[in-house]
Amino acid sequence: MTRIFTLVSIIAVFMVLLAGGGIYWLAISEIEQSKKESTRWRGERHCPGHQQ
């Protein structure tokens, strides 16, 4: 019984860590994408000859 509980606990911990890592990875990639879009937009807005 102890082995089953240990195995289930290890699997549950692994799943939580995997889900947390996935959320972290998604958040970081979303932030990086947002920074790239912001930099691109700022560059287009301030380029010489650009009419507003």
PDB file with SEQRES, HELIX, SHEET and CRYST1 records, atoms N, CA, C and O in Angstrom:
SEQRES   1 A   52  MET THR ARG ILE PHE THR LEU VAL SER ILE ILE ALA VAL          
SEQRES   2 A   52  PHE MET VAL LEU LEU ALA GLY GLY GLY ILE TYR TRP LEU          
SEQRES   3 A   52  ALA ILE SER GLU ILE GLU GLN SER LYS LYS GLU SER THR          
SEQRES   4 A   52  ARG TRP ARG GLY GLU ARG HIS CYS PRO GLY HIS GLN GLN          
HELIX    1 AA1 THR A    2  ARG A   45  1                                  44    
CRYST1    1.000    1.000    1.000  90.00  90.00  90.00 P 1           1          
ATOM      1  N   MET A   1       0.820  -1.187   0.000  1.00  0.00           N  
ATOM      2  CA  MET A   1       0.000   0.000   0.000  1.00  0.00           C  
ATOM      3  C   MET A   1       0.869   1.258   0.000  1.00  0.00           C  
ATOM      4  O   MET A   1       0.543   2.245  -0.659  1.00  0.00           O  
ATOM      5  N   THR A   2       1.952   1.216   0.728  1.00  0.00           N  
ATOM      6  CA  THR A   2       2.846   2.379   0.800  1.00  0.00           C  
ATOM      7  C   THR A   2       3.490   2.643  -0.551  1.00  0.00           C  
ATOM      8  O   THR A   2       3.662   3.795  -0.949  1.00  0.00           O  
ATOM      9  N   ARG A   3       3.847   1.575  -1.255  1.00  0.00           N  
ATOM     10  CA  ARG A   3       4.469   1.743  -2.574  1.00  0.00           C  
ATOM     11  C   ARG A   3       3.492   2.372  -3.564  1.00  0.00           C  
ATOM     12  O   ARG A   3       3.882   3.226  -4.361  1.00  0.00           O  
ATOM     13  N   ILE A   4       2.243   1.963  -3.520  1.00  0.00           N  
ATOM     14  CA  ILE A   4       1.241   2.522  -4.428  1.00  0.00           C  
ATOM     15  C   ILE A   4       1.063   4.015  -4.143  1.00  0.00           C  
ATOM     16  O   ILE A   4       1.033   4.832  -5.063  1.00  0.00           O  
ATOM     17  N   PHE A   5       0.945   4.359  -2.853  1.00  0.00           N  
ATOM     18  CA  PHE A   5       0.789   5.757  -2.476  1.00  0.00           C  
ATOM     19  C   PHE A   5       2.010   6.573  -2.901  1.00  0.00           C  
ATOM     20  O   PHE A   5       1.865   7.693  -3.391  1.00  0.00           O  
ATOM     21  N   THR A   6       3.189   6.030  -2.721  1.00  0.00           N  
ATOM     22  CA  THR A   6       4.419   6.716  -3.121  1.00  0.00           C  
ATOM     23  C   THR A   6       4.451   6.935  -4.627  1.00  0.00           C  
ATOM     24  O   THR A   6       4.792   8.025  -5.086  1.00  0.00           O  
ATOM     25  N   LEU A   7       4.105   5.925  -5.390  1.00  0.00           N  
ATOM     26  CA  LEU A   7       4.089   6.029  -6.839  1.00  0.00           C  
ATOM     27  C   LEU A   7       3.068   7.066  -7.313  1.00  0.00           C  
ATOM     28  O   LEU A   7       3.368   7.877  -8.188  1.00  0.00           O  
ATOM     29  N   VAL A   8       1.882   7.040  -6.744  1.00  0.00           N  
ATOM     30  CA  VAL A   8       0.844   8.009  -7.113  1.00  0.00           C  
ATOM     31  C   VAL A   8       1.281   9.416  -6.731  1.00  0.00           C  
ATOM     32  O   VAL A   8       1.040  10.363  -7.480  1.00  0.00           O  
ATOM     33  N   SER A   9       1.916   9.564  -5.586  1.00  0.00           N  
ATOM     34  CA  SER A   9       2.403  10.882  -5.152  1.00  0.00           C  
ATOM     35  C   SER A   9       3.487  11.407  -6.081  1.00  0.00           C  
ATOM     36  O   SER A   9       3.486  12.587  -6.429  1.00  0.00           O  
ATOM     37  N   ILE A  10       4.397  10.558  -6.478  1.00  0.00           N  
ATOM     38  CA  ILE A  10       5.468  10.964  -7.395  1.00  0.00           C  
ATOM     39  C   ILE A  10       4.886  11.389  -8.740  1.00  0.00           C  
ATOM     40  O   ILE A  10       5.306  12.396  -9.309  1.00  0.00           O  
ATOM     41  N   ILE A  11       3.937  10.638  -9.239  1.00  0.00           N  
ATOM     42  CA  ILE A  11       3.294  10.983 -10.508  1.00  0.00           C  
ATOM     43  C   ILE A  11       2.549  12.311 -10.385  1.00  0.00           C  
ATOM     44  O   ILE A  11       2.609  13.141 -11.292  1.00  0.00           O  
ATOM     45  N   ALA A  12       1.847  12.517  -9.268  1.00  0.00           N  
ATOM     46  CA  ALA A  12       1.107  13.770  -9.071  1.00  0.00           C  
ATOM     47  C   ALA A  12       2.062  14.962  -9.000  1.00  0.00           C  
ATOM     48  O   ALA A  12       1.796  16.004  -9.599  1.00  0.00           O  
ATOM     49  N   VAL A  13       3.159  14.818  -8.282  1.00  0.00           N  
ATOM     50  CA  VAL A  13       4.142  15.901  -8.189  1.00  0.00           C  
ATOM     51  C   VAL A  13       4.725  16.196  -9.561  1.00  0.00           C  
ATOM     52  O   VAL A  13       4.876  17.360  -9.933  1.00  0.00           O  
ATOM     53  N   PHE A  14       5.053  15.164 -10.311  1.00  0.00           N  
ATOM     54  CA  PHE A  14       5.591  15.358 -11.658  1.00  0.00           C  
ATOM     55  C   PHE A  14       4.592  16.094 -12.547  1.00  0.00           C  
ATOM     56  O   PHE A  14       4.980  16.977 -13.312  1.00  0.00           O  
ATOM     57  N   MET A  15       3.311  15.739 -12.453  1.00  0.00           N  
ATOM     58  CA  MET A  15       2.295  16.404 -13.268  1.00  0.00           C  
ATOM     59  C   MET A  15       2.152  17.879 -12.889  1.00  0.00           C  
ATOM     60  O   MET A  15       1.987  18.733 -13.760  1.00  0.00           O  
ATOM     61  N   VAL A  16       2.215  18.177 -11.595  1.00  0.00           N  
ATOM     62  CA  VAL A  16       2.121  19.570 -11.147  1.00  0.00           C  
ATOM     63  C   VAL A  16       3.324  20.363 -11.647  1.00  0.00           C  
ATOM     64  O   VAL A  16       3.167  21.484 -12.131  1.00  0.00           O  
ATOM     65  N   LEU A  17       4.512  19.798 -11.537  1.00  0.00           N  
ATOM     66  CA  LEU A  17       5.713  20.482 -12.022  1.00  0.00           C  
ATOM     67  C   LEU A  17       5.669  20.681 -13.529  1.00  0.00           C  
ATOM     68  O   LEU A  17       6.073  21.734 -14.024  1.00  0.00           O  
ATOM     69  N   LEU A  18       5.192  19.704 -14.253  1.00  0.00           N  
ATOM     70  CA  LEU A  18       5.080  19.807 -15.701  1.00  0.00           C  
ATOM     71  C   LEU A  18       4.075  20.896 -16.094  1.00  0.00           C  
ATOM     72  O   LEU A  18       4.337  21.690 -16.997  1.00  0.00           O  
ATOM     73  N   ALA A  19       2.947  20.928 -15.424  1.00  0.00           N  
ATOM     74  CA  ALA A  19       1.936  21.956 -15.717  1.00  0.00           C  
ATOM     75  C   ALA A  19       2.477  23.348 -15.375  1.00  0.00           C  
ATOM     76  O   ALA A  19       2.282  24.291 -16.141  1.00  0.00           O  
ATOM     77  N   GLY A  20       3.142  23.478 -14.251  1.00  0.00           N  
ATOM     78  CA  GLY A  20       3.727  24.762 -13.864  1.00  0.00           C  
ATOM     79  C   GLY A  20       4.779  25.222 -14.844  1.00  0.00           C  
ATOM     80  O   GLY A  20       4.830  26.402 -15.193  1.00  0.00           O  
ATOM     81  N   GLY A  21       5.618  24.310 -15.292  1.00  0.00           N  
ATOM     82  CA  GLY A  21       6.635  24.650 -16.289  1.00  0.00           C  
ATOM     83  C   GLY A  21       6.017  25.067 -17.605  1.00  0.00           C  
ATOM     84  O   GLY A  21       6.513  25.977 -18.269  1.00  0.00           O  
ATOM     85  N   GLY A  22       4.938  24.408 -17.984  1.00  0.00           N  
ATOM     86  CA  GLY A  22       4.256  24.769 -19.227  1.00  0.00           C  
ATOM     87  C   GLY A  22       3.631  26.149 -19.160  1.00  0.00           C  
ATOM     88  O   GLY A  22       3.704  26.915 -20.121  1.00  0.00           O  
ATOM     89  N   ILE A  23       3.017  26.470 -18.032  1.00  0.00           N  
ATOM     90  CA  ILE A  23       2.425  27.800 -17.854  1.00  0.00           C  
ATOM     91  C   ILE A  23       3.518  28.862 -17.867  1.00  0.00           C  
ATOM     92  O   ILE A  23       3.360  29.916 -18.483  1.00  0.00           O  
ATOM     93  N   TYR A  24       4.619  28.583 -17.189  1.00  0.00           N  
ATOM     94  CA  TYR A  24       5.742  29.527 -17.164  1.00  0.00           C  
ATOM     95  C   TYR A  24       6.272  29.757 -18.577  1.00  0.00           C  
ATOM     96  O   TYR A  24       6.528  30.897 -18.963  1.00  0.00           O  
ATOM     97  N   TRP A  25       6.436  28.689 -19.347  1.00  0.00           N  
ATOM     98  CA  TRP A  25       6.960  28.796 -20.712  1.00  0.00           C  
ATOM     99  C   TRP A  25       6.005  29.609 -21.597  1.00  0.00           C  
ATOM    100  O   TRP A  25       6.443  30.452 -22.381  1.00  0.00           O  
ATOM    101  N   LEU A  26       4.711  29.351 -21.465  1.00  0.00           N  
ATOM    102  CA  LEU A  26       3.732  30.109 -22.244  1.00  0.00           C  
ATOM    103  C   LEU A  26       3.753  31.590 -21.877  1.00  0.00           C  
ATOM    104  O   LEU A  26       3.676  32.449 -22.755  1.00  0.00           O  
ATOM    105  N   ALA A  27       3.855  31.887 -20.596  1.00  0.00           N  
ATOM    106  CA  ALA A  27       3.874  33.281 -20.159  1.00  0.00           C  
ATOM    107  C   ALA A  27       5.122  33.999 -20.674  1.00  0.00           C  
ATOM    108  O   ALA A  27       5.032  35.130 -21.151  1.00  0.00           O  
ATOM    109  N   ILE A  28       6.268  33.358 -20.582  1.00  0.00           N  
ATOM    110  CA  ILE A  28       7.518  33.973 -21.046  1.00  0.00           C  
ATOM    111  C   ILE A  28       7.465  34.207 -22.553  1.00  0.00           C  
ATOM    112  O   ILE A  28       7.881  35.267 -23.022  1.00  0.00           O  
ATOM    113  N   SER A  29       6.966  33.245 -23.316  1.00  0.00           N  
ATOM    114  CA  SER A  29       6.909  33.431 -24.770  1.00  0.00           C  
ATOM    115  C   SER A  29       5.906  34.531 -25.135  1.00  0.00           C  
ATOM    116  O   SER A  29       6.121  35.257 -26.106  1.00  0.00           O  
ATOM    117  N   GLU A  30       4.826  34.662 -24.380  1.00  0.00           N  
ATOM    118  CA  GLU A  30       3.850  35.731 -24.635  1.00  0.00           C  
ATOM    119  C   GLU A  30       4.471  37.101 -24.332  1.00  0.00           C  
ATOM    120  O   GLU A  30       4.248  38.058 -25.073  1.00  0.00           O  
ATOM    121  N   ILE A  31       5.232  37.196 -23.272  1.00  0.00           N  
ATOM    122  CA  ILE A  31       5.903  38.457 -22.926  1.00  0.00           C  
ATOM    123  C   ILE A  31       6.921  38.828 -23.999  1.00  0.00           C  
ATOM    124  O   ILE A  31       6.995  39.986 -24.410  1.00  0.00           O  
ATOM    125  N   GLU A  32       7.702  37.858 -24.453  1.00  0.00           N  
ATOM    126  CA  GLU A  32       8.694  38.127 -25.498  1.00  0.00           C  
ATOM    127  C   GLU A  32       8.020  38.588 -26.794  1.00  0.00           C  
ATOM    128  O   GLU A  32       8.499  39.512 -27.452  1.00  0.00           O  
ATOM    129  N   GLN A  33       6.921  37.951 -27.152  1.00  0.00           N  
ATOM    130  CA  GLN A  33       6.189  38.333 -28.360  1.00  0.00           C  
ATOM    131  C   GLN A  33       5.650  39.752 -28.225  1.00  0.00           C  
ATOM    132  O   GLN A  33       5.691  40.531 -29.178  1.00  0.00           O  
ATOM    133  N   SER A  34       5.149  40.082 -27.051  1.00  0.00           N  
ATOM    134  CA  SER A  34       4.629  41.417 -26.805  1.00  0.00           C  
ATOM    135  C   SER A  34       5.735  42.468 -26.914  1.00  0.00           C  
ATOM    136  O   SER A  34       5.515  43.550 -27.459  1.00  0.00           O  
ATOM    137  N   LYS A  35       6.914  42.151 -26.400  1.00  0.00           N  
ATOM    138  CA  LYS A  35       8.046  43.082 -26.497  1.00  0.00           C  
ATOM    139  C   LYS A  35       8.436  43.304 -27.957  1.00  0.00           C  
ATOM    140  O   LYS A  35       8.715  44.432 -28.364  1.00  0.00           O  
ATOM    141  N   LYS A  36       8.456  42.233 -28.740  1.00  0.00           N  
ATOM    142  CA  LYS A  36       8.812  42.354 -30.159  1.00  0.00           C  
ATOM    143  C   LYS A  36       7.798  43.218 -30.902  1.00  0.00           C  
ATOM    144  O   LYS A  36       8.176  44.075 -31.700  1.00  0.00           O  
ATOM    145  N   GLU A  37       6.511  42.992 -30.639  1.00  0.00           N  
ATOM    146  CA  GLU A  37       5.474  43.779 -31.302  1.00  0.00           C  
ATOM    147  C   GLU A  37       5.543  45.240 -30.884  1.00  0.00           C  
ATOM    148  O   GLU A  37       5.338  46.134 -31.706  1.00  0.00           O  
ATOM    149  N   SER A  38       5.829  45.485 -29.617  1.00  0.00           N  
ATOM    150  CA  SER A  38       5.938  46.857 -29.121  1.00  0.00           C  
ATOM    151  C   SER A  38       7.113  47.566 -29.775  1.00  0.00           C  
ATOM    152  O   SER A  38       6.992  48.726 -30.169  1.00  0.00           O  
ATOM    153  N   THR A  39       8.238  46.891 -29.894  1.00  0.00           N  
ATOM    154  CA  THR A  39       9.420  47.481 -30.518  1.00  0.00           C  
ATOM    155  C   THR A  39       9.159  47.759 -31.995  1.00  0.00           C  
ATOM    156  O   THR A  39       9.555  48.809 -32.500  1.00  0.00           O  
ATOM    157  N   ARG A  40       8.508  46.847 -32.686  1.00  0.00           N  
ATOM    158  CA  ARG A  40       8.195  47.037 -34.098  1.00  0.00           C  
ATOM    159  C   ARG A  40       7.251  48.218 -34.278  1.00  0.00           C  
ATOM    160  O   ARG A  40       7.456  49.046 -35.166  1.00  0.00           O  
ATOM    161  N   TRP A  41       6.210  48.303 -33.438  1.00  0.00           N  
ATOM    162  CA  TRP A  41       5.248  49.391 -33.540  1.00  0.00           C  
ATOM    163  C   TRP A  41       5.926  50.727 -33.264  1.00  0.00           C  
ATOM    164  O   TRP A  41       5.661  51.711 -33.954  1.00  0.00           O  
ATOM    165  N   ARG A  42       6.792  50.768 -32.269  1.00  0.00           N  
ATOM    166  CA  ARG A  42       7.483  52.002 -31.930  1.00  0.00           C  
ATOM    167  C   ARG A  42       8.386  52.441 -33.070  1.00  0.00           C  
ATOM    168  O   ARG A  42       8.489  53.635 -33.353  1.00  0.00           O  
ATOM    169  N   GLY A  43       9.041  51.494 -33.727  1.00  0.00           N  
ATOM    170  CA  GLY A  43       9.913  51.810 -34.852  1.00  0.00           C  
ATOM    171  C   GLY A  43       9.137  52.347 -36.040  1.00  0.00           C  
ATOM    172  O   GLY A  43       9.602  53.274 -36.703  1.00  0.00           O  
ATOM    173  N   GLU A  44       7.979  51.797 -36.325  1.00  0.00           N  
ATOM    174  CA  GLU A  44       7.167  52.271 -37.448  1.00  0.00           C  
ATOM    175  C   GLU A  44       6.617  53.664 -37.174  1.00  0.00           C  
ATOM    176  O   GLU A  44       6.500  54.482 -38.086  1.00  0.00           O  
ATOM    177  N   ARG A  45       6.286  53.927 -35.935  1.00  0.00           N  
ATOM    178  CA  ARG A  45       5.676  55.204 -35.600  1.00  0.00           C  
ATOM    179  C   ARG A  45       6.683  56.352 -35.687  1.00  0.00           C  
ATOM    180  O   ARG A  45       6.318  57.467 -36.059  1.00  0.00           O  
ATOM    181  N   HIS A  46       7.925  56.091 -35.353  1.00  0.00           N  
ATOM    182  CA  HIS A  46       8.923  57.146 -35.284  1.00  0.00           C  
ATOM    183  C   HIS A  46       9.833  57.215 -36.516  1.00  0.00           C  
ATOM    184  O   HIS A  46      10.812  57.961 -36.499  1.00  0.00           O  
ATOM    185  N   CYS A  47       9.552  56.487 -37.544  1.00  0.00           N  
ATOM    186  CA  CYS A  47      10.444  56.530 -38.703  1.00  0.00           C  
ATOM    187  C   CYS A  47      10.235  57.825 -39.469  1.00  0.00           C  
ATOM    188  O   CYS A  47       9.109  58.315 -39.563  1.00  0.00           O  
ATOM    189  N   PRO A  48      11.298  58.380 -40.013  1.00  0.00           N  
ATOM    190  CA  PRO A  48      11.179  59.631 -40.762  1.00  0.00           C  
ATOM    191  C   PRO A  48      10.297  59.454 -41.997  1.00  0.00           C  
ATOM    192  O   PRO A  48      10.335  58.408 -42.645  1.00  0.00           O  
ATOM    193  N   GLY A  49       9.518  60.456 -42.315  1.00  0.00           N  
ATOM    194  CA  GLY A  49       8.677  60.401 -43.483  1.00  0.00           C  
ATOM    195  C   GLY A  49       7.340  59.738 -43.254  1.00  0.00           C  
ATOM    196  O   GLY A  49       6.507  59.674 -44.158  1.00  0.00           O  
ATOM    197  N   HIS A  50       7.135  59.250 -42.059  1.00  0.00           N  
ATOM    198  CA  HIS A  50       5.876  58.584 -41.745  1.00  0.00           C  
ATOM    199  C   HIS A  50       4.837  59.637 -41.401  1.00  0.00           C  
ATOM    200  O   HIS A  50       5.052  60.457 -40.509  1.00  0.00           O  
ATOM    201  N   GLN A  51       3.726  59.619 -42.094  1.00  0.00           N  
ATOM    202  CA  GLN A  51       2.677  60.607 -41.845  1.00  0.00           C  
ATOM    203  C   GLN A  51       1.629  60.015 -40.932  1.00  0.00           C  
ATOM    204  O   GLN A  51       1.253  58.849 -41.057  1.00  0.00           O  
ATOM    205  N   GLN A  52       1.164  60.844 -40.007  1.00  0.00           N  
ATOM    206  CA  GLN A  52       0.153  60.378 -39.070  1.00  0.00           C  
ATOM    207  C   GLN A  52      -1.186  60.980 -39.380  1.00  0.00           C  
ATOM    208  O   GLN A  52      -2.165  60.698 -38.689  1.00  0.00           O  
TER     209      GLN A  52                                                      
END                                                                             
